[in-house]
């Protein structure tokens, strides 16, 4: 069943607003326009999955609107556009993230249509509606429940796709990051943002992670037969890092499926370690001692300190895609990207760039000494068999 997502453009420049509306509609949204900032609250009373917002509007600035959606529309995703310069744009984006707004990205006026299309392609089809009751409404009001998710895990509807991580100099695959996909018989392919929060709320995240691990190990076994000797990347939820028994559960899982821990790299997001919880630190140390490799994901999203980075035993640092995508046009982002490479190498970590989308980005990262890269420039997520076809010759 196909549900059309709703978008709203708030911009006082009619020509630009209409261009944005056309691009968004072409991406499958039902997109409305609002040219007056005075009416924004009324327009946001309607359901909105995506807001494209100009920061500088007569009578009200975009920051006030960002604060409004943070409070009143927490499930609305946001794209910021502005002609005020990269420093203001970057600061507004960081503020929105700190207010827990789901920021897709930010672009400067004048912008290229391809640039806007790229951002929209990165959008999750829906966001998590965090309720006390364990259910989500990811598709136009249609509800997913914990019981339905549990059934999907058991029946094999949830399977991994793999996003390759390649050596920037040779193109050889170094790691395949497993990404969960729910192949729902009614709604089609659902992205992680549409059900991971439900799994966490309902206590199913461990079962889901182990299911993805089991499916992924079967693929990795076949890769090895085909001469692809890549690490398997598994994302760990912050919820699992509160369970002191999880390292032992993961070892048992590896024993059952005969995969050495040294062949798995466990990825945790920067926000997971930002709180500095002792339990998370204890679990990560134990996982490292048992042979698993550890990666910090989305580094640079503004939540972890350098002291925390030193404290946790990471093997790999993956820099957030927002910095990679802005580094060619924003000197501040470029400086951070360069500094992170130096820092990671000084801490004996492999440094990885996420979200690479062009040859220019790749070359700049090679010049800066980055080790590995990941992104749609190389490939979109692949099935286990398609990964073999893509990388068997490398």
C-alpha positions in Angstrom: 0.0 0.0 0.0 1.6 3.3 -1.1 1.1 6.3 1.2 2.2 9.7 -0.2 4.3 11.8 2.2 3.5 15.5 2.8 6.0 18.3 2.4 5.7 22.1 3.1 8.0 24.8 1.7 8.2 28.0 3.7 10.0 30.7 1.6 9.0 34.3 0.7 10.6 34.1 -2.7 8.0 32.7 -5.1 10.3 31.7 -7.9 12.6 29.7 -5.6 9.7 28.3 -3.6 8.0 27.0 -6.8 11.3 25.4 -8.0 11.6 23.6 -4.7 8.0 22.5 -4.8 8.5 21.0 -8.3 11.6 19.1 -7.2 9.9 17.8 -4.1 6.8 16.7 -6.0 9.0 14.9 -8.5 10.4 12.9 -5.6 6.9 11.6 -4.8 5.8 14.0 -2.1 2.6 16.0 -1.9 4.2 19.4 -1.5 2.5 22.7 -0.4 3.8 26.2 -0.5 3.7 29.0 2.1 5.1 32.4 1.0 4.2 34.3 4.2 5.8 33.6 7.6 2.7 34.9 9.3 0.8 31.8 8.4 3.4 29.2 9.3 1.7 28.0 12.5 -1.6 27.4 10.8 0.1 25.5 7.9 2.1 23.4 10.5 -1.1 22.4 12.2 -1.6 20.0 9.2 0.4 16.8 9.0 3.9 17.5 7.6 6.5 14.9 7.0 9.1 17.2 5.5 9.6 21.0 6.0 11.9 23.0 3.6 12.6 26.2 5.4 14.2 29.5 4.4 16.0 31.0 7.4 15.4 34.6 6.5 11.7 35.6 6.3 10.0 39.0 6.8 8.5 39.4 10.2 9.9 36.2 11.7 13.2 34.3 11.3 13.6 30.7 10.6 15.1 30.0 14.0 11.7 30.7 15.6 10.1 28.2 13.2 12.8 25.6 14.0 12.1 26.0 17.7 8.3 25.7 17.0 8.7 22.4 15.1 11.1 21.0 17.8 8.3 21.6 20.4 5.2 20.9 18.4 6.2 18.7 15.4 9.1 16.5 16.5 8.5 14.0 13.8 8.9 16.5 10.9 12.1 16.2 9.0 13.8 19.5 8.1 15.9 20.9 5.2 17.2 24.4 5.8 17.9 26.8 2.9 19.4 30.3 3.2 21.5 32.9 1.4 23.1 34.2 4.6 26.4 32.3 4.3 27.8 28.9 5.3 28.6 30.0 8.9 25.0 30.9 9.7 23.7 27.9 7.8 25.9 25.5 9.7 25.1 27.1 13.1 21.4 26.9 12.4 21.7 23.2 11.5 23.6 22.5 14.6 21.1 24.3 16.7 18.2 22.3 15.2 20.1 19.1 16.0 20.5 20.1 19.6 16.8 20.8 19.7 16.3 17.2 18.5 15.0 18.2 15.1 15.5 15.5 12.4 17.7 17.6 10.1 18.2 16.1 6.6 20.6 18.8 5.6 21.2 22.5 4.7 22.0 24.2 1.4 22.9 27.7 0.4 21.0 30.0 -2.1 21.5 29.9 -5.0 21.5 26.1 -5.1 21.6 23.5 -7.8 18.5 21.4 -8.4 20.8 18.3 -8.2 21.9 19.4 -4.7 18.3 19.6 -3.4 17.4 16.3 -5.1 20.3 14.6 -3.3 19.1 15.8 0.1 15.6 14.6 -0.6 17.0 11.2 -1.7 18.5 10.9 1.8 15.2 11.3 3.6 13.8 8.5 5.6 10.3 7.7 4.4 9.0 8.5 7.8 10.3 9.2 11.3 9.7 7.5 14.6 6.7 8.7 16.6 8.0 8.2 20.1 5.0 7.2 22.2 5.0 5.7 25.6 2.9 2.8 24.1 5.2 0.6 21.9 3.8 1.4 18.5 4.7 3.6 15.6 2.7 5.3 12.8 5.3 5.4 10.0 3.0 5.5 7.0 0.2 8.0 6.8 -1.4 6.9 10.1 -1.1 3.1 9.6 0.2 1.6 12.8 3.0 -0.8 13.3 2.8 -2.7 16.6 5.3 -4.6 18.7 3.4 -7.9 18.1 3.6 -7.3 14.3 7.3 -6.5 14.5 8.0 -9.7 16.6 6.1 -11.7 13.9 8.2 -10.1 11.2 11.4 -11.0 12.9 10.3 -14.6 13.3 8.9 -15.0 9.8 12.0 -13.6 8.1 10.5 -10.4 6.7 13.4 -8.3 8.1 16.6 -8.9 6.2 20.0 -7.1 5.8 21.2 -5.1 2.9 24.9 -4.1 2.9 26.6 -0.7 2.4 30.2 -1.4 1.4 33.1 0.5 2.9 36.0 0.7 0.5 39.8 1.4 0.6 39.9 4.9 -0.9 43.1 4.2 -2.8 42.4 0.7 -4.2 38.6 0.5 -4.2 38.8 -2.9 -2.5 35.9 -3.6 -0.1 37.1 -3.5 3.5 33.8 -3.8 5.4 30.1 -4.4 4.6 27.8 -2.6 7.0 24.5 -4.5 7.6 21.4 -2.3 7.3 18.1 -3.8 8.4 15.2 -3.7 5.9 11.7 -4.8 6.7 10.0 -6.2 3.6 6.4 -5.6 4.7 3.8 -7.4 2.6 1.5 -4.4 2.6 3.8 -1.3 2.9 6.7 -2.6 0.9 10.3 -2.0 1.9 10.6 -0.1 5.2 13.7 1.7 6.3 15.3 1.3 9.8 13.9 4.7 10.9 10.5 3.3 10.6 10.9 0.4 13.0 14.1 0.6 15.1 12.6 2.9 17.7 9.7 0.4 18.0 12.2 -2.4 18.5 13.9 -0.4 21.2 10.7 0.6 23.0 9.3 -2.9 23.0 12.5 -4.7 24.1 12.9 -6.5 20.7 16.1 -4.7 19.7 18.3 -7.6 20.9 16.3 -10.2 19.0 16.3 -8.0 15.9 20.1 -7.4 16.0 20.8 -11.1 16.5 18.5 -11.8 13.5 20.4 -9.4 11.3 23.7 -10.8 12.6 22.5 -14.4 11.7 21.4 -13.4 8.2 24.6 -11.4 7.7 26.9 -14.2 8.8 25.3 -16.5 6.2 26.1 -13.8 3.5 29.7 -13.3 4.9 30.3 -17.0 4.6 29.4 -16.9 0.9 31.5 -13.8 0.4 34.6 -15.6 1.7 34.1 -18.4 -0.7 34.1 -15.8 -3.5 37.3 -14.2 -2.3 35.7 -11.3 -0.5 37.4 -11.1 2.8 35.6 -8.1 4.3 34.7 -7.3 7.9 31.0 -7.4 8.8 29.7 -4.2 10.3 26.8 -4.4 12.8 25.1 -1.4 14.3 24.5 -1.6 18.0 21.6 0.3 19.6 22.2 2.4 22.7 19.7 0.1 24.4 22.0 -2.9 24.1 24.8 -1.0 25.8 22.7 -0.9 29.0 22.5 -4.7 29.1 25.6 -6.0 30.9 25.0 -9.5 29.7 25.0 -8.5 26.0 28.7 -9.3 25.3 28.1 -12.9 26.4 24.9 -13.1 24.3 26.9 -11.9 21.3 29.7 -14.4 21.8 27.1 -17.2 22.0 25.6 -16.0 18.7 29.0 -16.0 17.0 29.7 -19.5 18.3 26.4 -20.8 16.9 27.1 -19.4 13.5 30.9 -20.1 13.6 32.1 -16.5 12.9 35.1 -15.2 14.8 34.5 -12.0 16.7 37.6 -10.5 14.9 35.6 -10.5 11.7 32.9 -8.2 13.1 33.1 -4.5 13.7 30.4 -3.2 16.0 29.3 0.4 15.3 27.9 2.7 17.9 26.8 6.3 17.2 28.5 9.3 18.7 25.3 10.1 20.7 25.6 6.7 22.4 28.9 7.6 24.1 28.1 11.3 24.6 26.3 10.5 28.0 29.5 8.8 29.2 27.6 6.1 31.0 29.8 3.6 32.9 27.7 0.7 31.8 28.3 1.5 28.1 32.0 1.9 28.7 32.1 -1.5 30.5 30.3 -3.3 27.8 32.4 -1.8 25.0 35.6 -2.7 26.8 34.4 -6.3 27.3 33.4 -6.5 23.6 36.8 -5.3 22.6 38.5 -7.8 25.0 36.5 -10.6 23.4 37.9 -9.8 20.0 35.2 -7.6 18.4 36.4 -4.4 16.6 34.6 -1.2 17.5 33.7 1.9 15.5 32.3 5.2 16.5 29.7 6.2 13.9 28.5 9.7 12.9 31.4 11.5 14.5 31.2 15.2 14.2 27.5 15.5 14.8 28.4 17.6 17.8 27.7 15.4 20.8 30.9 13.5 21.9 33.9 15.3 23.4 37.5 14.5 22.5 38.0 13.2 26.1 35.2 10.7 25.6 36.8 9.6 22.3 40.0 8.9 24.1 38.2 7.0 26.9 36.4 4.5 24.7 38.5 1.7 23.0 37.6 2.4 19.3 39.4 0.9 16.3 37.7 3.0 13.7 36.2 6.5 13.5 33.5 7.3 10.9 33.0 11.0 10.3 29.5 12.2 9.8 28.2 12.7 6.3 27.1 16.2 6.9 30.7 17.4 7.2 31.8 15.4 4.2 29.0 16.9 2.0 29.8 20.4 3.1 33.6 20.3 3.1 34.1 21.5 -0.5 32.0 24.6 0.0 32.4 25.4 3.7 35.9 26.1 5.1 34.8 25.4 8.6 33.6 21.9 7.7 36.8 21.4 5.6 38.9 22.2 8.7 37.0 19.8 10.9 37.3 17.0 8.3 41.1 17.6 8.1 41.5 17.8 11.9 39.5 14.6 12.4 41.8 12.6 10.1 44.9 13.8 12.0 43.2 13.1 15.4 42.1 9.6 14.4 45.5 8.6 13.1 47.2 9.9 16.2 44.9 7.6 18.2 45.8 4.7 16.0 42.3 4.5 14.4 41.2 3.8 10.9 39.5 6.9 9.7 36.4 6.5 7.4 34.4 9.1 5.5 30.6 8.5 5.3 28.3 9.8 2.6 30.8 10.3 -0.3 28.8 11.3 -3.3 31.3 12.6 -5.9 34.8 12.1 -7.3 35.8 15.5 -6.0 34.9 14.5 -2.4 36.8 11.3 -2.8 39.9 12.9 -4.1 39.9 15.5 -1.3 39.6 12.8 1.3 42.5 10.9 -0.3 44.6 14.1 -0.1 43.8 14.4 3.5 44.9 10.9 4.3 41.5 9.2 4.9 41.7 5.4 4.8 38.3 4.3 3.8 35.0 5.6 2.4 31.4 4.8 2.1 28.5 6.4 0.2 26.3 6.4 -2.9 29.3 7.4 -5.1 30.4 3.8 -4.8 27.0 2.1 -4.5 23.7 2.1 -2.7 23.0 -0.7 -0.2 23.2 -4.1 -1.9 21.9 -7.6 -1.2 24.4 -10.2 -0.2 24.4 -11.6 -3.7 24.6 -8.3 -5.4 27.6 -7.4 -3.3 29.4 -10.4 -4.6 28.7 -9.3 -8.2 29.9 -5.8 -7.5 33.2 -6.6 -5.6 34.2 -10.1 -6.7 36.7 -8.6 -9.1 38.4 -6.4 -6.5 
